[in-house]
Amino acid sequence: MKKILYLLPATVATALLLAFSGAGPKDATQLGERLFSDPILSLDSTVSCRSCHIPEFAFADTARFSRGVGGRLGRRNAPSITNMSARSHFFFDGRVVALEDQVLMPIQDTVEMRLTLAQVEQRLRSHPVYGPAFEQIFGRKANAEDLAKALATFVFTLETANTPYDRWMFDEPGGMSEAAVRGREVFLEKGKCFDCHFTADFTGDEFKNVGLYNGKDLNDAGRYAITRNPADLGKFKVPGLRNVALTAPYMHNGMFRSLDEVIDFYNDPAKAMPDAINRDTSLATPLNLTATEKAELKAFLEALTDDQFVRNDE
C-alpha cells in the first residue's frame, strides 16, 4: 500500500490513507484543522493555509511576502492567526469583520490559492474523506458556508495564554525574568507601547498610521483603500503581540527583520521615516530609550511566547 501511495499526488495519497484508516474528522474543529493543512483548497493542490501560516512560528510566515499558486508573490506579510477569538476586524486593512468571511478570501484570491467557491465545493463533495465528513458533521453536502465554519472553528482554537508573562501575572512558577519585568514597565510607560497594545492580547483592535506610508516607495494606503476616508490614509490594524518574538518579519510589508529593528524604529519614527504622511501624532517625538531599556523591552516581548512554540533545543 505504501509503495503505491508514493507514486500518487500528495492530496490523493492523504485521502487514501485516511479512507483506509477510518480516521476521518469527527467534528468541525478536526475538519477545519485537516483542511487548514491540505493543499486541496488551492488550484493546483500545492498551497494550503498552513503554507503561509506555519504552526512552528505561531501560525505566521517567515518570508516577507508569501507565495501562492504558481509562485505568485503576496501583497502583504502573512500575520500570525493565533488569538483571533476576540478580534473585531480581519486583514491589515480590516476589510471584513467575521472570521468566517476572512477564511474564504485567500482561497479565492488570484495571487494566493486561485479557486472559485464552486470549484472548492465540487472537490470537497467528491473527496472520499471530506465528502462524507461534511455530511456527517453538518448534515448536508460540502459547501462554502460550512467550509468557512470549519476553518474558523479551528482558528478559534489557536488561543495562547501559557507564557512566562501569564504565569508572572498569576504569581505562578516559571514567570518572567527580572529583565522582562523591567521591560514591562518600559512597555507601559516610557515606550508608550501600551497606548496601542492594551488588551489581553496586546492589541486595541484599532487602526494606526505609524509612519510607513509616504506615497512613494511606501505606497500601501492600508485602511484608506477600504473606507476612502482621508483620515485613514496609511493606517493598518494594530496586531496582537502574543508570540511576537516568533513572527518575524514585521509590519504589514515585512520590512523589519527583527524585534530589534522594530524597537529602533519606534524609538524615533520620524528619524527612521522622515517623509511619512499622516503619521499618528503620538509618534511625533522620540522615546529616547537607552540600550538597556531596549533590551529589557525585547525581553518582555519574548516573554509573551506561548510554551507550545518553545523548542526543546533552545
Buried (B, 14 or more C-beta within 10 A) or exposed (E): EEEEBEEEEBBBBBBBBBBEEEEBBEEBBBBBBBBBBBBBBBBEBBBBBBBBBBBEBBBBBBBBBBBBBEEBEBBBBBBBBBBBEEBEBBBBBBBBEEBBEBBBBBBBBEBBBBBEBEBBBEBBBEBBBBBBBBBEBBEEEBBBBBBBBBBBBBBBEBBBBBBBBBBBBEEEEEBBBEBBBBBBBBBBEBBBBEBBBBEEBBBBBBBBBBBBBBEEEBEBBBBBEBBEEEEBBBBBBBBBBBBBBBBBBBBBBBBBEEBEBBBBBBBBBBEBBEEBBBBBEEBEEEBEBEEEBBBBBBBBBBBBBBEBBEEEEE
